[in-house]
């Protein structure tokens, strides 16, 4: 890893540790009600390193590093997830991504609204800086199937949407739990599939309550007419590891 990426990674790890520690310590400050619920929500901090950054089926650069802090809180039956990610690779500038998602269970379905903000603009999906997504998910046999349609708020995402498949619970093989997730992306403006991908991962417990999650992601490029980065996208195989801790 070159010196620039090393410095970025060290800075990310310091930021994650500080943010997670501060949030964890603040849990004693709540005095009841919504404010206390939010402050007492669990915090997860993680650092990910991978051979390549592939975002929505298109490669953005090699030597990917990212640090993330996220939390989940339940308010009045609505699960609120919020995350802040700092990421970099050897081909793009350091980027901050803020994501928030609200999910409500209605019968057999989970209905969600998600908001994403990209400080550098997400050129993979048509040079946008913010978007909102509307999703629905349902358990079908051993898998959870979801459909999310994104709408650009600032910029253009070419009507990007995604069908996701998540095997739940994990697959038990050779006395180890393996997590399998799949996704198929599409763009409405071209009425075309962009890619299909599968990620396989497993967990290992480390000292200091850390969890290491090595993973392999295989991406099959399906785009012919879609513009932007998809026009030159190739099939990829990405290997990496995520190390995280809950507070």
N, C-alpha and C positions, 0 to 999 in steps of 0.2 A: 504494500500500500504506500503511495507517495506521501511526502510530507504534508501537502495541503490537506489530504483526506485524513491523515492522522490528527492534525490540529483540529479539524472540524469534528471528528469523532470524540476527541477529548472534551471539546467545548460542549458537545451535545450531552455527554454523560454527566458533566458537571451541572448543566442546566436541569436535566431530568432529576438528579439527586436532590438538588436544592428545592425544586418545585414540589417534588413528592414529599420531602421531609417537612416543608413548610405547611403543605396541605394536611399532612397527617397530624402535625402538632396542633393545628387549629381546631381539631375535632373537639377539644375540651372547651372551646369558646362558645359553643351554642348553648342557648338557654330555653330550648323547646321550640315547637312549631316548625314551619318550613325552613327557616334559617338554620336551625340545628340539624335538620335532616340533610340539608345540602352539605353542611360542613362535616358531618359524620360519615359521608359517603366514602366507600373504599377508593383508594387511588392505586393505579397500576402504572409503573414506570418501566420502559423497555428500551433496549438498543438493538437494532437489526443491522446485520452486514450481509450483503449478497453479491454474487458475481456480476449481477446486472440489475438495473431498475427496469421493470416492465410494468407499465401502467395501462390498464384497459387494453391489453393486447399489443401494445407498441413499445419498443425499447427506447429508453430515454438516455441511457449511458451506462458505462461499466463502473465497477467498484462502488456499489451503492451502499451508503450508510444512512441510518435514520434513528432518531430518538423520539420517543413518544410518551406523553403523559395523558392518561384518560381516566374517566370515572363514570359510574352509573348510579343513578338515584331514582327511586320510585316515588312519584308524587301523584296522589289521587288515582292510582291505578295505571298511570302512564310511566313507562320506563324511559328515562332521559339519559342518553349517552352523549358525552362530550369528550373530544380529544384534541390535543395540540401536538403536531408533528413537525420536527425540524429534519430536513433531509437534503442529501447532496449526492452527486456522482461526478465523474470526471468530464462530463460533457455539458452540464447545466449548472446554473448558479444555485447557491444555497437557498432553499425554499421553505417557507412556513405554511403549513396547511391546518386550518381550523375546521373541524367537523362537529356537527351536532345532530342527534337523531332522537326523535320521539316515537315510541311504539306503544300501541294500545291493542289489547287482545279483544276481539269481537267474535264470540262463538269459537269456531275452529280456525279462525284467521287472525293473523297479526298484521295490523295496518300501521304503516309508518310514514313519517315525513322526515327527510334528511336535508341538511344544508351544508355545503362545502364552500370554503373560501381559500383561494390559492394566491399567495403574495406575488408569485412570478407569472401567474397566468398559466393555464393548463393547455399548452399547444397541441397536446395529443387529441383533444376533442374540439378543436376549432378555435383556439386562442380565447379562452374565457377566464375570468377571475372569480366568478361565483355562480353557483347553480343550486337549484332545489330539486329534490327527488321525491316521488310518491311511490310507495311500495306496498305489496301485499305478499304474505307468506302463509304456507299451510303445510302441515305434516302429511306426507303421502307414504305410507308404509315405513320403511327404514330411513327415509330421507325427508329433509325439509326443503321445499321448493319455493323460490321467491321470484318476484318480478318487480323491477324498479325502473321507472321511467324518469329521466332527468330533464329538466328544463333550464336553459341558461338564463341567468338574471343579468349578468354583465358579460357580453361577448357572445360567442356562438359555440354550441356543443354538437351541432348537426343532429339534434334529436337523439342523443345517445341513450341507450337503455341496456338492461342486463338481466338475464335469467340466471339465477343461482341455484345450486344443488349442494346441500350439506348433509353428509351421512351422520345421523345422530341416533344412538350413541356412537362412540368411536368403534372402529373395527378392531377386534382383539386377534392378534396374530403373533405367534412365537412369544407368548406371555408378555406382550407389549400392546398398548393401545395406540392405534394409528388413526389420525384424523384426515379425512378426505373431503375436499371441497372442489366443486366445479363451477364454471361460469361460461356463459355464451353471451357475447356482446353484439349489439346491432346499432345501426343508425337509421332513423326513420326517414331522413331526407333522401337517402339513397335506396331505402328499402333493402338494406343489405346487411348480412352478418359481417362483423369485424374480426372476431376471433373466438376460439374455444380454448379453455385452459383447465388444468387439473393441478391441484396442490396436495401433496402428501406430506404429513408432518407427524412428529411424536415428541413427547416431553421427557426430559431428564432432570431430576432434582439435583441441585448443586448446593454447596455450603452457603451460609448467610441467607437462607430462604430464597435463593435464586432458582429460577427455572429456565433451562436451556431448551429451545425448540428448533432443532434442525429441520429443514424443509427442502423439498424439490418441487419446482413448478415447471410443467411442460405447457407450452403455448403453441397452438396451431393457428397460423394466420389464414383468414378466410376472405379478406377484403380484396375486391377487384376495382370497384368504382369509388369507394369512400376516399375522401380527400385527406388533407393534413398528413400526419405521420403515418396513418394507416396505408397511404398510397405506396410507401416503401417498406412496410412492415414485413418481417420474416418470422418464420417459426423459431422458437427459442426454447432452451432448457436452462433454467436458473437454479442455482444451489445457494443456500444461505443458512443463517442461524439467527434466532432471536433469543435474547436473554432478558428476562423480566423479573420483577418483584412486586408483590402487592403490599400495600401499607394500610 
